[in-house]
Amino acid sequence: MDLDRFFYVFDLIGTLVFATSGALTAVKKKLDLYGLFVLALVTALGGGLIRDALLGRTPPMVFTDILYVSATLLGSLLVVLFHQSFRHLITPLRVMDAVGLGIFTVIGAKISLSMDASWFAAIMMGIVSGTGGGMIRDVLSGEVPLVLQREIYAVASLLGAALYVALAYLAIIPDSVSALVSASVIAIVRMVAVLKNWHLPKIPGN
């Protein structure tokens, strides 16, 4: 598989995973089928749309490649058919969210570098790509976005984006390996933070 094909498949997997995360949130919130699909759609595609708009990348890939919407539909369908099974998994929503966060962060950084963005812009766009869809999902479902809470979420995205950009500049290992390592670091940091209850300091209110 060539490098462009690898990242294309990687991006579709992230779309499927984040769509599943959005659909699971819809089930948790007892939304109807339309609400489920909308939540899956914005979770899977929202971060990428924001990233592309900021980078001036038009038209966004989601409007020119039907497979992105198809992946979203597939993720929604899987949850509709098997949501009872998902409930028996250990924190399925957070696992899916952590994996999607890792994939989309790396994809965002990769696309930014391919457009000759600076290392700083690539890291920022990685974070936007990774967290944007989840923020929209949380707002629409009536929750305070995870990225704005004390949980280790955006920090995990930041660490992984910085790692990927550093590895890309050093070019000491294949780009596909850099992507897999960086995405895995994000997902692992996120899940360990959940399991260990790690969080950033919170300013006490009055």
Protein Blocks (a to p, Z undefined) as FASTA:
>chain_A
ZZklmmmmmmmmmmmmmmmmmmmmmmmnopafklmmmmmmmmmmmmmmmmmmmnopacdf
klmmmklmmmmmmmmmmmmmmmmmmmmpghkllmmmmmmmmmmmmmmmmmmmmnopafkl
mmmmmmmmmmmmmmmmmmmnopacfklmmbdfklmmmmmmmmmmmmmmnopacfklmmmm
mmmmmmmmmmmmmmnopacdddddZZ
